[in-house]
Amino acid sequence: MNAILDSANMTPAPDTLIGLRHLLRAAHQNEDLRPLGAELINHLQSRPDDANALMDLSLVLQLIGDHALAMTMQAEALQARQLYHLPTLRNGEARLRVLAIMVSGDLMANTPLECLLGNSDVALDALYVTPENPLPQAVPEHDVLFIAVGESDRTQPVLEHLRALAAIWPRPVLNQPDRLQQLSRDRAAALLASAPGVCMPPTLRVDRQVLASIASGQAAISSVLGEGAFPIIVRPLGSHAGKGLEKIGDAAELAGYLAQTDEPAFYVSYFIDYRNDDGQFRKYRLVLIEGRAYVCHVGISEHWMIHYLNAGMAESAAKRDEEAAIMRDFDGTFALRHKDALALIQERLGLDYVGLDCAETPDGALLVFEADTAMVVHDIDPVDLFPYKQPQMHKIFAAFRTMLINASQAHADRVDAHDAAAIDG
């Protein structure tokens, strides 16, 4: 295993990345990224081997909606180089060195560590692996290894490969691969459904043919969901950010849904009406860091499918005031009400860092929609509209940094204890 820590031939190129955090901030502020994309393309005419520029171009293309070309650029970047030094250091002096294992894919493929560690004293290297390009023999020196690969059908083989390596890795490993493998929507629901205080309806993988038989009346929805009934929630396997997600009220609506997509398989669950007394839906994004819950945002909307960007938060001072109050009082209200449920979620998921999209049911249970490590957690909202978010997000970033330091220190203490025992022996 000593060869794994040999940094020979793994030094990143001197050119630097613009990186996800800066590009995401620009996109969030409605800056036109197309001129930057053109500039990167022009640069690559003379420097086609500049992997950093290729990776930045891939990010720009994703943010402006050209997914296919973005993945082509990313593939070219990863063919040129697997290792990237991400722009996180505030002043160039590193308190800690983190190596993140990542996988190719879109913005939902990996834990966006750059957003959590930007402008800090943590140096971050990202090493991309795939089944075709596994972990190299030499990796850069580091204090902590973080498995940033998000769970999906495509990444399950990668996580399976990393399981054996994580067991013998000579540095502390955060977010163990075997625990990440349990985050698929169906497995997470099976893990959490029976936890007292948690409401997470069964989520099942269903082939198109089965849904078609229900839509035609040849089978009942209970044949899939057991006691569940319409309305149901349907989404294609592997979809995120609400793509292809619909609430289906009956068999006729299901037939119409299937007519608009050629996807071969879907996740199916039954719908839980989580409206409050005022008729509004409230969706909370939390992160669990070393088991402690932190709130990242609260989307408030009249529509059941809430995405923070379309919930009208920027347009409503009343919604922002409510979100600010929730953040201010979170530890003594939401987190306290669901203390036992959150502890059980942490125990069953067993991850050092994980995000939860959740809500509260009318009877007071914690309704969990999704558990994932690839949720974007950031501080890029306009400060003039969301002044209360900066302290909250920096609290999260500080907790994440502390988690890394704790892991490194615990490892150092174990090594010292082992060495002392060897001397005494």
N, C-alpha and C positions, 0 to 999 in steps of 0.2 A: 504493500500500500504506500510505501514511501515514494514510489515513482509517481503516484497521483499528485503529490504535492510539489513535484519538480516543475518549476515555472519556465523551463527552457522552451524556446520557440513558441511561447504563448503570449508574448507581449503585444498588446493592442497597437494598432497603427497610430502614428502621431496625430493624424487628423482627428478632430473631435466631432461627436454627434451633437446635433441640435437637441434631439431627444423628444420623448413622448410628452413630458411635462410642459415644456415650452410650446410645443406645437398644439397640444390640447388646449392650453390657455388661449393661444391665438385664435383657434377655431371657436372656442366658447365665447370669445369677445367679438365674434363675427368678422374677424379679419379675413381678407381674401388671400387664401394660401396658394392660389394658382400662379402668381408671379414667382413665388419661392419654388414651386414645382418646376417651372420653366427654367429657373436659374440652376436648379440641381441637374436637370436634364442637360443643359448646356455644359455644365461642369463635367458631366460624365462623358461627353463627347471626347474630351481630351484625357479624362481619367476614368476609363471604364472599369478599372479594378478598384476604385475607391468604395470599399464595402460600407463605410459610414454614410457616404452620400446615398448609396443605394438603399440603405436601411431608412434614412430620413425620407427619401423619396417615397418609399413604400408607405410610411406613416402619413405623409401629405396626401397621397392618393387615397388612402383609406378614409381620411377625414373629409375629403371632397367627394367621396362616393364612388370612386373607380376601383372597386374591390378586385376585379380580375387582374388588372394591370398591377395593382399594389402587391398581390401575391406573387406575380412574376418577378417584380423587382426584389421582393424579399428573398425569393428563392435564389436569385443571382447573388445577393449579398451573402447568404448563408453558404453558398457554394464557394465563395471567395474566402470566407472566414466564419468560424463558429463563435468566437469570443468577442464581446463588445464591452468597452468601458463606458458606463452610463454616467451622464453629467449630474452628479449629486453633491459633490463636495462644495462647501461654502467658501473655504479659503485655501483649499489645496492640501490641508493637513488632515489626515485620516485618524480618527479615534479607533475605528474598527473597520475591518475589511470583510465584506460579505460577497460570497459567490452564489449567484442565483442560477439554478438550472431551469431553462425555459425551452419552449417548443415553438416551431413555426406556426403561424396562423394569424388571425385578426386580433383586434384589440381586446377580445374576450378570451384569448387563448392562455394568457398567463396572469399571475398576480402583478398588477402594475406598481411594482416596488419603487420605481422612479418617482411616482407621485407621493409615496409615503416617506421617501428619504431625501427628496430634493432640498437643496440648500441646507445640508446638514454636515456633520463631520464623519459620515459613514461612506466609505468608498464601496462602489457597487460594480461588480463585473457580472455580465450576463453570458452564460454559456448555453448555446442552443443545441439541443440533441433531437434526433429522430430515430426511428428504427433503422433507417438507412445510414445515419451518421451518429453512432453512439458516442458516449463519453470518450474523449481522447485519453491517451496514457498520461499526459501531462496537463495539469490545470494550474492556474495562478495560486500563489499562496493566499490563504484566507483564514479568518478567525471563525466564521460561521458559514455553513452551507444552508441555503434556503431553497426548498423545492417549490418553484413558482409555477410549475406546470398545472394548468387548470384541468379539471376532469371533463372528459368527453369520450365518446366511443373511439375516436381517433387517437386519443392520448393514453387510453388504457394500456396498450402494449408498452409504451414508454415508461409509464409509472410502474408496470410490472417489472421491467428491466431495472429500474432504479431501486426497487425494494431490496434486492440482494446487495447492491452497492451501499445503500444507506446503512445497512446492518453492520458493515465493517468500515465505514468511513472514519478517518482519524480526527475529524473535527465534529463539533455538535451539528446535528441535522434538525432543522425546523420544518414542520409540516411533512411528516413522514408519508412516503408514497402510498403505503397500504391504507392510511386514513383518507388520503385524497381520493382513492379509488371508490370510496363509499359515498361520494357526493353526487352521483347521478340522481336525477329526480326521483326515480323509483326506489333506489337503495336508501337515499336519505329519508324518504317518506316512511319506508319500512322501519328504519332505525328509530325515528322520532314519534311515530304515530301513537305508540302506547305510553309515552312519557306523560305522567300526570301534569296537568296545567298546560300542555301543548296540544294544539289542534293542527294537525297536518294530515289532510285527507289522503287516503291511498292514491298513489299515482302509478299507473300501469302503462307498459308499452303495448301498443295495439297495432296490429297490421291493418293496412288499408282495407283489405277484404273483409275483416271483421266489422269495421265501422260501416262499410258499405252494406253489409247484411242487416245491421241495426237501422241504417237510414232507409232501407227498403221495407222494413217491418218484418223481416224474416227472423230477427233475433231481438231480444230485449236488452236495454242498456244494463239491466241487472246481471246479464250474463258476463259482463266485463267488470262492473263495479260492485257486484254483490248487493249490498243494501242501498247503494247509491242510486240516484235517479236524476233525470233532467231537472234543472239545467246542469250542463257539464262544461268543463274547460278542456279545450283541445289545442294542441300545438305540435308542430313537426318535431321529430327527434333532432336534437342539436341546435334548436333555435334559441336565440336570446333576444333581450330588449323588446319583447312583445311581438317579434316577427312571426306571423302566422298564428298568433294566439287569438282565440275567439271563445266567447261564451255561447253555447249552443242550447237553445231552449227546447227543442223537440227533434223528432226524426226528420222532419221536412227541412229544418234548418241545417241539420247534419248533412243531408243530401246536397244542399246548396253549397255548403262549405267544401265538400269533397269535389264538387264540380269545378271549383276555382283553384284547385291545387293538384299536382301529380305526385306529391310526396308519398313514399311507400309505407311509412310507419309514423306513429304519433304517440305522444304522451297524453293520457286521458285521466282526468280527475273530476270529482264533482265540485260544483261551485258553492262557496260559502259566502253568504251576504254579510259583509262586515261593516255596513254603514253604521254611523253613530246616530244619535237621536236627531241631530240637525240635518240628516240626509247626506252628509259628506262622508266620503271614504278617506281614511288616513293610512298611508303606508310608510312604515319606518324602515330605514336602512341602518342596521347596527353592524358593528364589528366586535368580535370576541378576541381579545388580546390577552394571552395567558389566562383565559377564562373570565376576564372582566369585560362587561358590556359597555360599549360606547356608542352614542347615537351620531350618525353621519349626516342624515337629513330626514325630513318628514315631508312627504308629498300629500297635499290635501286637495281633493277633487270631488266633483259630483259624479265622475265616471269611475267604475270599478277597476279598470286597468290603468293604474297610475304610473306614469313616468315623470320624474321630477321636472324635466324640461318642458313638459306640456301640461303641468298641473296648474299653471297660472300663478305660481309663487311670486314671480317678479312683478306681476300686475296687481297683486293684492297685498296691501299693507297689513290687513287683518290676518291673512295667512302667515305672513312673515312674523308678525308679533306672536302668533301662537307657536310657530316653530321655535322662535327665540326662547319663549317661556319653557317649552319642552326641553330644549337643550340645557337651559339654566337649572331646571329642577329635576333633570332626568334621574339622577342617582336616588333621589328621595321619592320619586313617583313611579314612573314606568319600570325602571330597573328594580325597584323595591317590590312592586306588585308581582313581578315575574321572576323574582330572585330564584326560587326553586326550579322553575321551568328552565331558565337560562343555565343553571348549574347542571341540570340533567342533559341539556343539549350539549354543553361542553364535555360532559363525561362520555356521552355516547359518540360524539364526533371525534373527540380526542385530538384536535388540531391546535397548534400554537396560535394560529391566526386564521380566522374565517369570517366571512360576511353573512349576514342574514337579512333577507327582505321579509318583513313580517307586519302584522297588524294585531288588533285586539278584536275578539269576537264580542257580540253583544252580551254574552254571559261571562266575559272576563278572561277567557283563555287566550294564550299567546298563539295567534294564527301564523304559521310559518309557510311562506310561499316557496322559498328557495334558500339553500345553504351553498355558498360558493366562495372560492378564494380569489376569483378574478374580477370581482366587482370593483369599479373605479371609485376610489376614495381620494378626494382632492380638496385643494383650497383655492380654486380658480374662480369662484363666484365673485361678482363685482362687490367690492368692499362697501361702496356707497349704498347699495341696496341690502346687502347681507352683512352688516358689520359684526353681528354676533357669531358668524361662522368662523372667523379667523381664530379666536381663542379656542373654540371647540375643536377645530381641525388640528391645531397645533398641539392640543392636549392628546389627541389620537396619535399624532406623529411622535410625540415624546414617549408615549407608552410603547409604541412599536420599537423605537430606538432602545428603550430600556429592556424590552424583551430580548433583543439581540445581544445587548451587553450582559444580561443575566445568563444567557446560554453560554456565552464565551467565558464568563467568570466561573460558572459552575464546572465547565470542562477543565479550566485551569486548576481549580481546586481539586478535582478528581485526580488530575495528573500529579499534582504536588503530593496528594495523600498516597498515591501509588508509589511514587518515588521514595517518600519517607518510609513507607512500609518495607520497601525493598532494602533500604539502607539498614533498618532495624533488624530485618531478617538475616 
